[in-house]
Amino acid sequence: MGLFETEETNQFTFEPVTAHPFYTEINRSLVQQAFIAFETRPAGAALTIVDMACGTGVITRLIAEEMARHGHSGRIICVDPSAEALRLAQNSMEMVEVNVEFIQGEVDDLSAIVHNADAVFFCNAIHLIPDKRSAFRQILAILAPGGIFACNSAFFTGTNAKETERFAHLWIRRAVGWLRREHPEVLFSRGAKAVAMQWLNPEEYGSLLEQSGFNTIEITLERTMIPLDALRDLGKYWLFIEGALPGVPLAPGAAALGFSVYETGHELDMAGVPRMWLQMVARKG
């Protein structure tokens, strides 16, 4: 199992969120931004692209679509610590024409997997890496000169738009109330956050990328609207549960957040909330 992966967390994954249309669109935006770097490549030029932490292949399919749209050949190397995620990703790639390889591994394994990659995508998982500077340096090392690193996250300091704060506070308050009614035995913890829970702000990410050797760093915040059904699925993600309801076991935490999200939406007359996505594209000099 990979970093932070346990039998319990495997039951409370981020994957249900990836099935919602907003998720596809926010990640397609990053993929398209990264592919601007290849516009000067000859038509039909072969690319080697790594999809790190590929999960079940949502981003992989977007990369394959963009390669086809630009007329590029080549291969996509999908790397993920979860064998089950790779199995699901492989099944979803049966209709994709580009050559896709699937390798179980983590960032530390990249140097043994590929060299001179044209691009590395690391989408919606950098928040799980405690030593982000080391991860960035290892990614830099496998990129060819001029190679592109594209990374994003919705788990960073600044992810909540201003109008989301009221919703978030009420959502958590309603979830706590539900737990106290339905599971009075549950105890909350206000202890120190795990390293992966210590979110960075955009400036800190930019500084780490620069310190790691990247240049031409572009960092943008992209706003997306997350509907209540998607928030319900986000409330089933173990990392979100641990951040919102510290110390609460995952199963009752997910149930509390799932119930209270609709209650909150009804009370505030909101069908969804805006959330900022951190989009980063950096080049190796």
C-alpha positions in Angstrom: 0.0 0.0 0.0 1.1 3.5 -0.6 1.5 6.6 1.6 -1.4 6.9 4.0 -3.2 4.0 2.3 -4.9 1.6 4.6 -7.8 -0.9 4.3 -10.0 1.7 5.9 -9.0 4.7 3.8 -9.5 2.5 0.7 -13.2 2.6 1.6 -13.3 6.4 1.8 -11.5 7.5 -1.4 -11.6 10.7 -3.5 -12.7 8.6 -6.5 -16.5 9.3 -6.3 -15.7 13.0 -6.6 -13.9 12.4 -9.9 -17.2 11.2 -11.5 -18.7 14.7 -11.4 -18.6 16.9 -14.5 -17.0 19.8 -12.7 -14.0 17.6 -11.9 -13.4 16.7 -15.5 -13.6 20.4 -16.6 -11.2 21.7 -13.9 -8.6 19.1 -14.8 -9.1 19.5 -18.6 -8.2 23.1 -18.1 -4.9 22.2 -16.5 -4.1 19.6 -19.2 -4.8 22.2 -21.9 -2.7 24.8 -20.2 0.2 22.3 -20.0 -0.1 21.3 -23.7 0.5 24.9 -24.8 4.2 24.2 -24.3 4.0 21.6 -27.1 2.5 23.8 -29.7 5.9 24.4 -31.3 6.6 20.7 -31.6 6.4 19.2 -35.1 3.1 17.6 -36.1 3.0 14.0 -35.0 5.9 14.4 -32.5 6.1 11.6 -30.0 5.7 12.5 -26.4 6.4 10.6 -23.2 4.1 11.7 -20.5 3.8 10.5 -16.9 0.5 10.6 -15.0 1.7 10.4 -11.4 -1.0 9.3 -8.8 -3.2 8.5 -11.8 -6.0 6.9 -9.7 -8.6 5.4 -11.9 -7.5 7.2 -14.9 -9.7 10.4 -15.2 -6.7 12.6 -15.9 -5.1 9.9 -18.1 -8.1 10.0 -20.5 -7.9 13.8 -20.6 -4.2 13.6 -21.5 -4.9 11.1 -24.2 -7.6 13.2 -25.7 -5.3 16.2 -25.8 -2.6 14.2 -27.4 -5.0 13.1 -30.1 -6.4 16.7 -30.6 -2.8 18.0 -31.2 -1.9 15.0 -33.4 0.9 13.8 -31.0 1.9 10.1 -30.8 3.8 8.6 -27.9 3.0 7.0 -24.6 1.5 7.7 -21.2 3.0 6.1 -18.2 0.4 5.8 -15.4 1.9 5.4 -11.9 -0.1 4.9 -8.7 0.6 3.2 -5.4 -2.8 1.4 -5.5 -3.0 -1.8 -7.5 -6.8 -1.6 -7.4 -6.8 1.9 -8.8 -4.4 0.8 -11.6 -6.7 -2.1 -12.4 -9.7 0.2 -12.7 -7.7 2.7 -14.8 -6.5 0.0 -17.2 -10.1 -1.2 -17.7 -11.2 2.4 -18.5 -8.4 2.8 -21.2 -9.6 0.0 -23.5 -10.9 2.5 -26.1 -8.0 4.9 -25.9 -5.7 4.7 -28.9 -2.5 6.0 -27.4 0.0 3.6 -25.8 -0.7 3.5 -22.0 1.5 1.7 -19.5 0.5 1.0 -15.9 3.1 0.8 -13.1 2.5 0.4 -9.4 4.8 2.9 -7.6 5.3 6.2 -5.9 7.3 9.4 -6.5 10.4 7.7 -5.1 10.2 5.1 -7.9 10.1 7.5 -10.8 13.8 7.5 -11.5 13.7 3.7 -12.1 10.7 4.0 -14.3 11.3 6.7 -16.9 13.9 9.3 -18.0 13.6 12.3 -20.3 9.8 12.6 -20.0 8.2 15.5 -21.8 5.7 16.1 -19.1 4.6 14.9 -15.7 1.1 15.4 -14.4 0.5 15.1 -10.6 -3.2 16.0 -10.2 -5.2 16.2 -7.0 -2.7 14.3 -4.8 0.2 16.6 -3.9 -1.5 17.4 -0.6 -0.8 13.8 0.4 3.0 14.2 0.1 4.7 15.4 3.3 8.1 16.2 1.6 6.9 18.2 -1.4 10.3 19.7 -2.1 11.8 16.2 -2.5 8.9 15.1 -4.7 9.4 18.2 -7.0 13.1 17.5 -7.3 12.6 13.9 -8.2 10.1 14.9 -10.8 12.5 17.5 -12.2 15.2 14.8 -12.5 13.1 12.6 -14.9 12.1 15.5 -17.1 13.9 16.3 -20.4 15.2 19.8 -20.8 12.2 22.0 -21.4 9.9 19.4 -19.9 6.7 20.4 -18.2 5.4 19.7 -14.7 1.6 20.2 -14.2 0.2 19.9 -10.8 -3.1 20.9 -9.1 -5.0 20.6 -5.8 -8.1 21.8 -4.0 -6.5 21.1 -0.7 -4.5 24.2 0.0 -4.7 27.4 2.0 -7.2 29.6 0.0 -9.3 26.9 -1.5 -12.5 28.3 0.0 -14.0 31.3 -1.8 -15.4 33.9 0.6 -19.0 32.9 0.1 -18.1 29.3 0.8 -16.9 30.0 4.4 -20.4 30.5 5.8 -21.5 27.2 4.1 -18.5 25.3 5.4 -18.9 26.5 9.0 -22.6 25.7 9.1 -21.9 22.3 7.4 -19.4 21.3 10.1 -21.6 22.6 12.9 -24.6 20.6 11.6 -22.4 17.5 11.2 -21.2 17.8 14.8 -24.7 18.2 16.0 -25.8 15.1 14.1 -22.9 13.1 15.6 -23.8 14.1 19.1 -27.4 13.0 18.5 -26.7 9.8 16.7 -23.2 8.8 18.0 -22.8 10.4 21.5 -19.9 7.9 22.1 -17.7 9.6 19.4 -14.9 11.8 20.8 -13.4 14.7 18.9 -9.7 15.5 18.8 -8.1 18.9 18.4 -4.5 17.5 18.3 -1.8 18.5 15.8 -2.5 18.0 12.2 -0.6 15.3 10.3 2.1 16.6 8.0 -0.1 16.0 4.9 -2.8 18.0 6.5 -0.6 21.1 6.8 -1.8 22.9 3.7 0.4 25.3 1.8 -0.7 28.6 0.1 0.1 29.3 -3.6 3.1 31.4 -2.7 4.7 28.6 -0.7 4.1 26.1 -3.6 5.7 28.6 -6.0 8.7 29.0 -3.7 9.1 25.2 -3.4 9.0 24.8 -7.2 11.6 27.5 -7.6 13.9 26.0 -4.9 13.6 22.6 -6.6 15.0 24.0 -9.9 11.9 24.7 -11.9 11.5 28.0 -13.9 8.8 29.7 -15.8 6.4 28.8 -13.1 2.7 29.7 -13.7 0.3 29.5 -10.8 -3.4 30.3 -11.2 -6.5 29.9 -9.0 -9.4 28.6 -11.0 -12.9 28.9 -9.6 -15.4 26.0 -10.0 -18.8 25.4 -8.6 -19.3 22.1 -6.7 -22.9 20.9 -6.4 -24.3 19.4 -3.2 -24.1 15.8 -4.6 -20.4 16.3 -5.2 -19.9 17.8 -1.8 -21.6 14.7 -0.3 -19.0 12.6 -2.1 -16.2 14.9 -0.9 -17.5 14.3 2.6 -16.8 10.6 2.1 -13.1 11.2 1.5 -11.0 10.2 4.4 -8.7 13.3 4.2 -11.7 15.6 4.2 -13.3 13.8 7.1 -10.1 14.0 9.2 -9.8 17.7 8.5 -13.4 18.5 9.1 -14.1 16.2 12.1 -10.7 15.5 13.8 -10.7 12.3 15.7 -14.0 11.0 14.4 -14.0 7.5 12.9 -14.4 7.6 9.2 -17.8 5.8 8.8 -19.8 8.0 11.2 -17.9 11.1 10.0 -18.9 10.4 6.4 -22.5 9.7 7.4 -22.7 13.0 9.4 -21.2 15.1 6.6 -23.5 13.4 4.0 -26.6 14.1 6.0 -25.7 17.7 7.0 -24.6 18.9 3.5 -28.2 18.8 2.2 -29.5 20.2 5.5 -27.0 23.1 5.1 -27.8 23.6 1.4 -31.5 23.8 2.2 -31.0 26.2 5.1 -28.8 28.6 3.1 -30.7 28.1 -0.2 -27.6 27.0 -2.0 -27.4 24.2 -4.6 -23.6 24.2 -4.5 -20.6 26.2 -3.4 -17.6 27.7 -5.2 -14.2 26.3 -4.5 -10.8 27.5 -5.8 -8.5 25.0 -7.6 -4.8 25.6 -7.5 -3.4 25.1 -11.0 0.4 25.0 -11.4 2.5 24.6 -14.6 6.3 24.7 -14.4 9.1 24.2 -16.9 12.5 22.6 -16.5 15.2 24.9 -17.9 
